[in-house]
Amino acid sequence: MTFNHQLSLALLTLLTACTPASVPTTNLLGADRDAHGCIPSAGYSWCQRTGQCERPWELAAKEGFKRDADEFNKYCGNPGR
């Protein structure tokens, strides 16, 4: 075995040892999508009325209802949560 081959093998072994075996997807930001594709960690919830993911406080300000989870669900026509 040549010196260059041994050096390459040693570097490959060291680099492989420093690489994580796998990255857990549960800890990635934005990896928590719900059944509608909304990202709760970013503040989004499904709104049946608008047919899209909404930030409740933004929708409340835009549509004039109280900033409250029950009011959001009532406005959106979402089933009781």
C-alpha positions as CSV (number, residue, x, y, z in Angstrom):
1,M,0.0,0.0,0.0
2,T,1.5,3.4,-1.0
3,F,1.8,6.3,1.3
4,N,-0.8,8.3,-0.7
5,H,-3.3,5.4,-0.5
6,Q,-2.7,5.2,3.3
7,L,-3.1,8.9,3.8
8,S,-6.3,8.9,1.7
9,L,-7.7,6.0,3.7
10,A,-6.9,7.8,7.0
11,L,-8.5,11.0,5.9
12,L,-11.6,9.2,4.7
13,T,-11.9,7.4,8.1
14,L,-11.5,10.7,10.0
15,L,-14.1,12.5,7.8
16,T,-16.6,9.7,8.1
17,A,-16.2,9.7,11.9
18,C,-17.1,13.4,12.0
19,T,-20.2,13.1,10.0
20,P,-23.5,12.4,11.9
21,A,-25.1,9.1,11.0
22,S,-28.5,10.7,10.5
23,V,-30.1,14.1,11.1
24,P,-33.4,13.8,13.0
25,T,-36.1,15.5,11.1
26,T,-38.2,16.1,14.2
27,N,-35.9,18.9,15.3
28,L,-35.8,20.7,12.0
29,L,-37.7,24.0,12.0
30,G,-40.7,23.8,9.8
31,A,-40.8,20.0,9.9
32,D,-44.0,20.0,12.0
33,R,-46.6,20.3,9.2
34,D,-50.1,19.3,10.0
35,A,-52.6,17.4,7.8
36,H,-53.3,20.6,5.8
37,G,-49.6,21.4,5.4
38,C,-49.7,24.3,7.9
39,I,-46.6,24.8,10.1
40,P,-47.8,25.3,13.7
41,S,-44.3,26.2,14.9
42,A,-44.5,29.2,12.6
43,G,-47.9,30.2,14.0
44,Y,-50.0,28.8,11.1
45,S,-53.3,27.1,11.5
46,W,-55.8,25.8,9.0
47,C,-58.8,28.0,8.2
48,Q,-61.6,26.2,6.4
49,R,-63.3,29.5,5.4
50,T,-60.3,30.9,3.5
51,G,-59.0,27.5,2.5
52,Q,-55.5,28.2,3.5
53,C,-53.1,28.3,6.4
54,E,-53.4,31.5,8.4
55,R,-51.8,33.1,11.4
56,P,-54.7,33.6,13.7
57,W,-53.6,37.0,15.0
58,E,-53.0,38.4,11.5
59,L,-56.4,37.1,10.3
60,A,-58.1,38.6,13.4
61,A,-56.5,42.0,12.7
62,K,-57.5,41.8,9.0
63,E,-61.1,40.6,9.6
64,G,-61.8,42.3,12.9
65,F,-62.6,39.5,15.2
66,K,-61.1,39.0,18.7
67,R,-57.6,37.5,18.9
68,D,-58.7,34.2,20.5
69,A,-58.4,30.6,19.5
70,D,-62.2,30.1,19.8
71,E,-63.0,33.2,17.7
72,F,-60.5,32.0,15.1
73,N,-62.1,28.6,14.9
74,K,-65.6,30.2,14.8
75,Y,-64.6,32.6,12.0
76,C,-62.9,29.9,10.0
77,G,-65.7,27.4,10.5
78,N,-63.2,24.9,11.8
79,P,-64.6,22.0,13.9
80,G,-64.3,22.4,17.6
81,R,-60.7,22.1,18.8
